[in-house]
């Protein structure tokens, strides 16, 4: 977070947006997402590791009859953790929102935190 502050001019703002982990867990996991485009297919199988607060996603892509698999991880922070990290890095005027700037709730799909440096 400190490097983000150094990249900004005084008064610059940083916006962090992520999946709301509370809503994700409440929705039930593992979950599967499928996207098709023509004959191509992408499948994301998402699980949540509560000990590390990370989603673990296995992505399977089928293109031209060939299958490619990969795995990636995303750390999900609570609003309190994000505001604490930003505050420690020198950000002020911290605000927390839900999806599309709405008030944050435990049930909303997104967590958005904005800080001014």
C-alpha positions in Angstrom: 0.0 0.0 0.0 2.9 2.4 0.7 4.1 2.1 -2.8 0.7 3.2 -4.0 0.9 6.3 -1.9 4.3 7.2 -3.3 2.9 6.9 -6.8 0.2 9.5 -6.1 0.4 13.3 -6.0 -0.7 14.8 -2.7 -4.5 14.7 -2.7 -4.5 11.7 -5.1 -7.0 8.9 -4.5 -6.7 5.2 -4.6 -9.7 2.9 -5.2 -9.6 -0.8 -4.3 -12.5 -3.0 -5.5 -12.9 -6.7 -4.7 -15.5 -9.4 -4.2 -17.2 -9.0 -0.8 -15.9 -12.1 0.9 -18.9 -12.2 3.3 -21.4 -12.4 0.4 -19.1 -14.9 -1.4 -19.1 -17.3 1.6 -22.8 -16.8 2.2 -23.6 -17.8 -1.4 -22.1 -21.2 -0.9 -18.9 -22.7 -2.2 -17.5 -24.2 -4.2 -19.1 -22.5 -7.1 -18.7 -22.8 -10.8 -18.9 -20.2 -13.5 -19.2 -21.1 -17.2 -18.6 -18.7 -20.1 -19.1 -19.8 -23.7 -18.0 -17.9 -26.8 -18.8 -19.8 -30.0 -17.3 -23.3 -29.5 -14.9 -22.1 -26.8 -15.5 -22.6 -23.2 -14.1 -21.2 -19.9 -15.0 -22.8 -16.6 -14.0 -21.3 -13.2 -14.3 -23.5 -10.2 -14.0 -21.3 -7.1 -13.4 -22.4 -3.6 -12.6 -20.4 -0.5 -9.7 -21.0 2.0 -10.9 -19.5 5.2 -7.5 -19.9 6.9 -5.8 -17.6 4.4 -8.9 -15.6 3.3 -8.1 -16.5 -0.3 -10.3 -17.7 -3.1 -8.7 -20.6 -5.0 -9.8 -20.7 -8.6 -9.2 -23.5 -11.0 -9.7 -22.2 -14.6 -10.3 -24.6 -17.4 -10.2 -23.2 -20.9 -11.3 -25.3 -23.9 -10.4 -23.7 -27.2 -10.2 -25.4 -30.6 -10.6 -28.8 -28.8 -7.5 -28.2 -26.6 -7.8 -28.0 -22.8 -5.7 -25.6 -20.7 -5.8 -25.6 -16.9 -4.5 -23.0 -14.5 -5.0 -22.1 -10.9 -4.8 -18.7 -9.2 -5.4 -17.3 -5.8 -7.0 -13.9 -4.7 -6.6 -12.6 -1.2 -9.9 -11.1 0.1 -9.7 -8.4 2.7 -12.5 -7.2 5.0 -13.3 -3.5 4.9 -11.7 -3.1 8.3 -8.5 -4.7 7.1 -8.4 -2.6 3.9 -8.9 0.7 5.8 -6.3 -0.3 8.4 -3.7 -1.1 5.7 -4.4 2.2 3.8 -4.3 4.2 7.1 -0.9 2.7 8.0 0.4 3.6 4.5 -0.6 7.3 5.1 -4.0 7.4 3.3 -6.7 9.5 4.9 -10.4 10.3 4.2 -11.1 6.6 3.9 -14.5 5.6 2.6 -16.1 2.2 2.2 -18.8 1.5 -0.4 -20.7 -1.5 -1.9 -21.3 -2.2 -5.5 -21.7 0.9 -7.8 -21.0 3.3 -4.8 -24.0 2.1 -2.8 -23.6 1.8 1.0 -21.6 -1.3 2.0 -23.5 -4.3 3.4 -22.6 -7.8 4.3 -24.9 -9.0 1.5 -23.6 -6.9 -1.4 -21.4 -8.4 -4.1 -18.6 -5.9 -4.0 -16.3 -4.1 -1.5 -14.9 -0.7 -2.5 -12.5 1.3 -0.4 -11.3 4.8 -1.5 -8.5 6.6 0.3 -6.9 10.0 -0.3 -3.1 10.4 0.0 
